[in-house]
Amino acid sequence: MKEKILTFLKTKKRATMHDICVSLKVKNKSDVLVVKKVLNELIDDNKIIHAGDYFGLVENFTIYTGIIEVKEAGYGFVSVDGLDKDIFIPKDFINDAHNDDTVKVVILPRFSKYGQKDEGCVIEILDRKIKKIVGVFDGKKVIPDDKKIDYEIRINKGQENGAVKGHKVVCSVTSYHFDYITCKVDKILGHENDPHVDILSLCEAYDIPYTFPEAVMEEIKEIPDHVLDNEIEGRVDYRNLLTITIDGDDAKDLDDGVSLEIVNDKYELYVHIMDVSHYVLEGSEIDKEAYFRGTSVYLADTVIPMLPHYLSNGICSLNGDIDRLTITCKMTIDKKGFVIDSKIEPTIIHSNYRMTYKNVNKIIDGDSIYPDLHKMVFNMRDLAHILKNRRMINGSIEFQTLEPKIICDPDGNCIDVKPHDRGIAENIIEEFMLIANQTVAKTIKNMNLPFLYRVHENPDPTKMEQMVKILKGLGINPHKKADQISQFELQKLLKTVDDDKKYVTNSVLLRCMMKARYAKEPLGHYGLAFQDYTHFTSPIRRYPDLTVHRLLRKYLFDYEYDKSYYTSIDEIAEHTSKTERRAVDCERDVDKMKSAEYMENHIGEEYVGLISGITSYGLYVMLDNTIEGLISLQSIKGRYIFNDELMQLVNPYNGKTFRIGDKLNVVCVKANKALMQIDFVIKEEE
């Protein structure tokens, strides 16, 4: 029968079950069941495809692979690289695929009274997006935290793992069905209202580990808690050089220290970075875990470190008044901001002061604290100003964004949200780290050796065109076509923007930018206007920096120039770019969640905000404290049409227009921590 079916299908591009039964002269139900069994065997043998109502030879179909987006109504669209349009999948042809699954599809021509319309059919699910679910157990089912999961989540009987109603749980999927998923409980995080369970839930959702394996903790016991005498050999001794660290008040993982002297009318800048590579050996259990994490993650008042606290807060932190092993980038810089000489060397330092941004800013503002540091601090201020001017001359873009600072009580409840303050001290450290990173990248590039770079490619031309239209809608005219706008033009543009529109304009520009990433090729950094750039200054909290330190040790200290490391650099670049994006997404969700938690206690209160985004369904408004909420289109009086080119809502009857950057008086009417949503309405008199 198999050969007869295959022979028949060679004569027809595709055939229904009825067509096949007619060709085989099958009439009774028992024979039909035999045909079905044979067809399933042919499908399993990859001889034929079953797509919707049709069967056909594999060679008669073009098979596409892509990601499916399933809509609430049950139909979906598959996005395929190389195809201009997504493939439409009718509800009946979804075949148990769930949102964001990777699937194989074929296109089937379908005929209706409107003519031919191409529709796709899922023939195989290659990878399930939903493998793990975090949510609240209600005694029978799990209510998922991720509201995009609109399937019922059932727990297999006997696999509750001790969970009771109200527990926040982590589940693994055991089977998929058309409209529900069955799971078993793997872990109980605690009661949904327990302190910090909300943040742990997001860590689980993003697969960010927050505990260290036993093998890592055992390995740590072999690492000393102080610098040993035999570790100093071969290092340049800078312990008599005045050195300070400058970090936030609550920082405990101190990567960098700085020293500054003026010699022959030139600045001698020393950027000392903790030599983490001395303690975290390549291939060790600590190293494997650090690579897996990729970066430390900063979630409200919680830090998920890349390295265990014994290292990140202890022997690998530049704590005050104690010897530490470092790698120092020493730079001679002239009064125009050019690095005219540099040297990278293994060193030992003794940090004289553990300074904070707050205290350095006090010194600059005229406070008499730490009198023996005044001369160096003011020289640091002057050098940072020179370096920043040099960047601006080269075309560096100074984006100004509002970052929220989430303030929590001891139980993890959000009690305030406000913008991160940035003073001169923060700018000093930023400029010193930028010039050190650039100098290290140039040094290795000139040696023509494999390296790990931080790159930021030119903006997408299509997005730049849209940006120009949006800016014109804001009353800002770049006076040039999108493909003619350089970094210098963006610099000038940002300087001309009114203060009340500065941050939203920056936000519009940032949307046009490519995402910075790690790469083995020196592709340059568009935003900073650097031809060569890397990340060298934070090896405690970023794996790429740790990799850079190892390469510096290999090339500059041990004189090993083996290029076999090249392949692994590519893998490290790709992996750490992904872990960085994962951390950023998780941090953003925590900020949204905690902001909503804060606003739950401020329902009915009035605020002044700026329109920060416009969509077809409403207006996003940002308050002075950085909290952002939505004004739904339905809540706005009158009829408005969304202009997606100019990003405006326009009333066609009276011409009233909402634009990005407009000020609005709003009232908070709803906030939901679980949904991470805040709803505003426009104050009535407006």
Stockholm file with secondary structure:
# STOCKHOLM 1.0

chainA/1-686         MKEKILTFLKTKKRATMHDICVSLKVKNKSDVLVVKKVLNELIDDNKIIHAGDYFGLVENFTIYTGIIEVKEAGYGFVSVDGLDKDIFIPKDFINDAHNDDTVKVVILPRFSKYGQKDEGCVIEILDRKIKKIVGVFDGKKVIPDDKKIDYEIRINKGQENGAVKGHKVVCSVTSYHFDYITCKVDKILGHENDPHVDILSLCEAYDIPYTFPEAVMEEIKEIPDHVLDNEIEGRVDYRNLLTITIDGDDAKDLDDGVSLEIVNDKYELYVHIMDVSHYVLEGSEIDKEAYFRGTSVYLADTVIPMLPHYLSNGICSLNGDIDRLTITCKMTIDKKGFVIDSKIEPTIIHSNYRMTYKNVNKIIDGDSIYPDLHKMVFNMRDLAHILKNRRMINGSIEFQTLEPKIICDPDGNCIDVKPHDRGIAENIIEEFMLIANQTVAKTIKNMNLPFLYRVHENPDPTKMEQMVKILKGLGINPHKKADQISQFELQKLLKTVDDDKKYVTNSVLLRCMMKARYAKEPLGHYGLAFQDYTHFTSPIRRYPDLTVHRLLRKYLFDYEYDKSYYTSIDEIAEHTSKTERRAVDCERDVDKMKSAEYMENHIGEEYVGLISGITSYGLYVMLDNTIEGLISLQSIKGRYIFNDELMQLVNPYNGKTFRIGDKLNVVCVKANKALMQIDFVIKEEE
#=GR chainA/1-686 SS CHHHHHHHHHHSSCBCHHHHHHHTTCCSHHHHHHHHHHHHHHHHTTSEEEETTEEEEGGGSCEEEEEEEECTTSCEEEECTTCSSCEEECGGGCTTCCTTCEEEEEEEEEEETTEEEEEEEEEEEEECSCSEEEEEECSSEEEESCTTCCSEEEECTTCCTTCCTTEEEEEEEEEECSSEEEEEEEEEEEETTSTTHHHHHHHHHTTCCCSCCHHHHHHHTTSCSSCCGGGSTTSEECTTSCCEEEECTTCCCCCEEEEEEEETTEEEEEEEEECGGGTSCTTSHHHHHHHHHCBCEEETTEEECSSCHHIIIIITSCCTTSEEEEEEEEEEECTTSCEEEEEEEEEEEECCEEEEHHHHHHHHTTCCSSGGGHHHHHHHHHHHHHHHHHHHHHTCCCCCCCCEEEEECTTSCEEEEEECCCCHHHHHHHHHHHHHHHHHHHHHHHTTCCCCEEEBCCCCHHHHHHHHHHHHHTTCCCCSCGGGCCHHHHHHHHHHSCGGGHHHHHHHHHHHSCCCEEESSCCCBTTTTBSSCCCCSCTTTBHHHHHHHHHHIIIIISCCCCGGGHHHHHHHHHHHHHHHHHHHHHHHHHHHHHHHHHHTTCTTCEEEEEEEEEETTEEEEEETTSCEEEEEGGGSSSCCEEETTTTEEECTTTCCEEETTCEEEEEEEEEETTTTEEEEEECTTC
#=GC SS_cons         CHHHHHHHHHHSSCBCHHHHHHHTTCCSHHHHHHHHHHHHHHHHTTSEEEETTEEEEGGGSCEEEEEEEECTTSCEEEECTTCSSCEEECGGGCTTCCTTCEEEEEEEEEEETTEEEEEEEEEEEEECSCSEEEEEECSSEEEESCTTCCSEEEECTTCCTTCCTTEEEEEEEEEECSSEEEEEEEEEEEETTSTTHHHHHHHHHTTCCCSCCHHHHHHHTTSCSSCCGGGSTTSEECTTSCCEEEECTTCCCCCEEEEEEEETTEEEEEEEEECGGGTSCTTSHHHHHHHHHCBCEEETTEEECSSCHHIIIIITSCCTTSEEEEEEEEEEECTTSCEEEEEEEEEEEECCEEEEHHHHHHHHTTCCSSGGGHHHHHHHHHHHHHHHHHHHHHTCCCCCCCCEEEEECTTSCEEEEEECCCCHHHHHHHHHHHHHHHHHHHHHHHTTCCCCEEEBCCCCHHHHHHHHHHHHHTTCCCCSCGGGCCHHHHHHHHHHSCGGGHHHHHHHHHHHSCCCEEESSCCCBTTTTBSSCCCCSCTTTBHHHHHHHHHHIIIIISCCCCGGGHHHHHHHHHHHHHHHHHHHHHHHHHHHHHHHHHHTTCTTCEEEEEEEEEETTEEEEEETTSCEEEEEGGGSSSCCEEETTTTEEECTTTCCEEETTCEEEEEEEEEETTTTEEEEEECTTC
//
